[in-house]
């Protein structure tokens, strides 16, 4: 399926991969890109769930409570005694360029194949997955099986050294209908497959090389660019007082997917996603509550008009 979804208003979206604790200087906060995306999708009124794995330790139990408190089902979250719940040591000295030290191995490296999860993905409208979940053999094998049955596949690339390589990313790109990445990741990946050009040239090349209709690249304070069926769209960024950028890209993706699946005009979907990402950057942690009113106020205050002219 490489077309925009024309299904019900409340699409079923399944996110797959890591759920963990971000260890900040100020304390721990729940994190992991797939979980962040699922929570914000749920907050935006979507039928979202996550497939993941935690340990049977206190950190795992606390994450499960957090998931429930945010209205998400824990049906597809596996529990394991062998490995501890995931943690990430976060360095926010540069609040605009947060760095991560991701502990391995942990529970989400061992997400197994379960029949009810396979059935759920097969019956879902959208399957969201990240590249980090491919760092371990067992979870990667599970991801491969889920990709075989998924209808519409959204890849959120997160290049976290040393947990990626060209071979794995190539495999994932070949399975992707919708790709989201940032401008640094686009530059690196483009260098693998072609002579580096402009952002537009790199997006077109990746789209043609991997038959991906829709690619979105975030550009930090410069906003975001979207390529959809050979047509470009751009949204400027929002000037905000950044607290940290943890979860900004995840919230951006949740907002864009939510509107994309509801067939909202692409220009509007892109600007709202940029506003959501900027709003999250003004808060500590990855999953602040976001209201439509707050986002509209941010857009109005920046005098941004939609729709934009296409690039």
N, C-alpha and C positions, 0 to 999 in steps of 0.2 A: 504494500500500500504506500504510494508516494503521492498522495493527494491530501489536501486539507480535509480534516475530519468533518463530516456532515451529520454526526449522530446527535444524541440527546444533549440538552443544555448542561446536564450534570454528568460529564464523562467519567469513566472509571480509569484512574491513572495509578499505575504501580511503579514504585521506585525501588531500585535494587542496589544493595551495597552496604557501605560502612555506616555504623552508628557508634558513637564514641563520646569521650569527654575531651574537650579542649582545656588544657591546663594553662590558665593565664596567671600572670603575676597577682591578679586580684582574686584568684580562686578558680574553680572549675565551672565550666558551662557545657551543656549538651551540644554536640556537634556531629559532623559527618555530612558531607554534601547531600547524599540521597535522603537522609532524615530531614535536613533543613528544607530541602525542596518539598518533601511530602507534607511537612508541617505547614509551610506557607500555602501550598496548594489547598490543603484542608481549610486553612483560615480564609481562603478566597472562595470557599463554597464548593470545592470540587470533592468528588468521591475518591480520595487518595489513601493508599496504604503503602507500607514498606515491607520488603523482604530483607531480613538481615539476621544477625546472630550476636548474642551477648553471652557473657559468662554467668555462672550461677553465684556470682559474688555480689557484694553490696553495691558496687558501681553498676552492675547489670540490673539489679532490682530497682535501683534509683532511676535508671534510664527508662525502664518499663513504666514506672509511675509517671515519668515526665511525658512519655508517649500518650498514655491514657488521659492525663490531664489536658493534653492538647487535642483530644477527641479522635485520636487515631487508634485503629485496631492493632492489637498485638498478635493476631492470629498467625501471621507469617514470620514472626520473630522467633528464631530458634534459640534454645538454651544449651550451653555446653559446659561440662565440668572440667574439661581438659585445659582450656585456655581462658585467660582472663578477659574481661571486657576491655575494648580498645581505649587507648588514651593517646593524646597528641600533645607534645610540649610546644607551646606557641610563643613565638618571639614577636612582640609588637613594638619594638623600639622604633621601627619605621612604620607608623600606623597606616601609611598608604601602600606598603608592600610587606604584608605580614609573611613570616616564614614559619615552617612547620617541621618538627621532628616527630615522625610517625612511628610509634612502637610496633615491632613485629617479632614473633607472631602473636596474634590476639584472636579473639573469638570470631570476628567477622572475616578472617582469613579462611574459615572453615564452614562457610554456608553450604549446606548440602542440598541435593535435589529432593524435593518433596512433591508428591503428586497433586496435592491441593494447591500448591503454589504454581505448578505448571498449568493447571486448569484455570487458575485465576488470571495468569498472564495471557493465556490463549483467549480468554473472554474479555480482556480489557481493551480499552480504546487507545491507550498510550502506555508505553513501557520506557521508563527513564533509567539510565544506567550511566556509571562513570568509569573512567579508565583506571582509577586507583583500585577498584575491586578486582582487576585482572592481575594483581601483583602476586597472588598465591594460586597454586595449581588447582586446589579443590574449589575455591570460589569461582575461579575463571571457568572451570569445567561446567559448573552449575549455570553460570551466565551464558555459556554457549548453548546449553539446552533450552534455556528460557528464550534466547534470541531466535531459536528455530520456530517458536510458536507465536511470538509477538507480532502484532499487526503493524503498529506504528512505533518506530524505535528512535528514541532521543538519546544521543550521546553527549554527555557533559564531560569534556576533556579536562582533567586535572593533572598536569605534568608535575609530579612530586618526586624529585630525585631521591633515591636511585630506583624508584619503583615504576619505571616504564622503559620501553624500547621500541624501535621502529617496527619490528615484526608484529608486536602485540597491537600497537596503535593502528597499523595497516589492517589487521584482521577486523578490528572494531569499526573502522571507517567503512569497510566493505559491507557491514551489516546495518549501516545508519541511514535513517530517513531525514533526520533533523540533527544538525550539529551545532553545539554551542561551545565556544572557547574564547580566551582573551587574546589581545593583540600580541602578547609575548609568545603565547603558545602557537598562534598562527604563524608567526615569523619562524619559529623553530621547525615546525612541521613542514612548512612550505620549503624550507631549506633541504628537507629530506627528499622531496619529490620534484623540485623544479628550481630554476634560478629565481632567487627572491626578486619580487617586483613590488608594485604598489599593493595596498590592502585589497583593492578591487581585483587586480590581476591574480593575486594569490587565491582569493575566494573563488573566482571563476575556474581556476585550474583545479582546485580541490573538488569543486562541484562536478566538473566534467570527468575527472579521473576516477572518482568513486561513485558517480551517479547519485549525488545528494542534492535534492531539490532546494533545500533550505539550510542556510548556514548563517549563524549570528555570531558576530565578534564584538565583545565588549572592549572599550578603549579607555577605561578609567574616567578621568574628568572630562575626556573628549566625547563621552557618550557611547554610542554603539552603532554598528552598521549591520544591515541585513541584506543577504542575497536570497531572493525567492524566485525560482523559475526564471533565472537570468535577468531579474530586475533588482535594482539596488534601492535601499531605503536607508536613511540616516536620521538619528536623533542626537541633538547636542546633549552634553552632560549638564549636571546641576551643581551649582556651587553650594556646598554645605560645610559645616564644621565637623570634620571627620573625627570620630572617637576611635573606631577601628573598622577595617573593611571585612572582618570575618562574617561570612554568610551573605555578603552583598551580591556576589555573583549567583549564589543559589536562589536568593529571593528574586533577583532579576529573571532567572530562568523560570521560576514558578509563575511569576506574573505573566511572562510572555506566553508560556504554554497554555495557561488558563485562558487567555484571550484568543490565542491562535486556534484552539480547539472549539471555541465558541464563534469562530469566524468574524471576530472583531477586525476592523480595518487594520492592516499591517502597520500603517503609520502611527495609529493610536496605540496599538499593542506595544510598539517599540518605545514610544515616549513614556508610557505608563511603567514599563519594565525599568527604564532608566531612572525614573522617579522613585520607584520602589527600592532599587539598589542603593540609591543615594540616601534615602530615608533610613535604611538599615545601617548604613555607615555612620549615622549620627548616634547610634546606640552601642552599648557593650553587648557582645555575643551575637549569635547568628539568627535568633528567632524571636525578635520583638513582635508584638501584635501590630498589625497594620490595618488601617481602615481606609476605605475608598475616599472618605472625606479628607484624611490627612494627605493622601497622594494628590488629590485634586487641588488642595490648597498649595502644595509644593509646586505643582505645575503652574497654577495661576500666579503665584508669587514670582515665578521666573518668566512670566509673560510669554510662555511657549504656546504657539498656535499649532493646531493640527487640522487637517493633514499637512504634512510637509511635501514640498516638491521632491520628486524622486531624484536620486543621485544620477 
